Amino acid sequence: MESFREILANWAPTDVRDAVAELEHSGFHLATEDVRGMGASGRFEADDISIIVSRDRSQWLADMVVDDQKLDFDAVQTTRTGIDSWDEKPTSKPEQLPIGVAWLSELPLCITWLRTTPDAVPKVRATQRRRATAIF
């Protein structure tokens, strides 16, 4: 069975691979990995934040963990920028989420925003609740 690093190297889009390399260059380290079936995830940790990079079948996504609160990367990005990637309707299954967002440039900006915005977590939670209400 392939390790998370092998799955990342062999199957991830270039942007995802580059974003993970940048995370590690900026002080994050691969703390845990989980590979099973069609899915895989790696948890990259720094002192105050964790980034969970996951592959679900052929789609890549990320979660951000701050103060034991798991936040969707796309919800963090939407809250930070005010631009909701969910407004775009894909014509096919996107390879990575959020749709049309470059991880390499946006992930570091979201990490900085989470670290420097005192009420970031409640704001992101509100975005996640709004989305959950819209879906269900």
C-alpha angles and dihedrals in degrees: 000000000000120000121235090257091053092049089048092050095044104037113018122101114254091252092057093047091048092048091052090048089052091049090054092044089054094053107276118129133197102257102170139002134195123194122178135146112322093343137079136171139183125198113214114195137197126171097279107016141036129206118205112201112195140183116205107187100308099338125095124209139161138218127197122214119205123167089350089303114128111215128185111242090224091053090049091049092047093048092047096048103026088229113117114212087196088073088072114084110210119220089211137015106291117235093224137016137263091049113245095001120126108224093201093063102027103043095064090047091052092048091052091046092052091049096048104035111082095203097036097118096053090046092052091045088055090053090050091049091049090052093046090052091050092050098044 
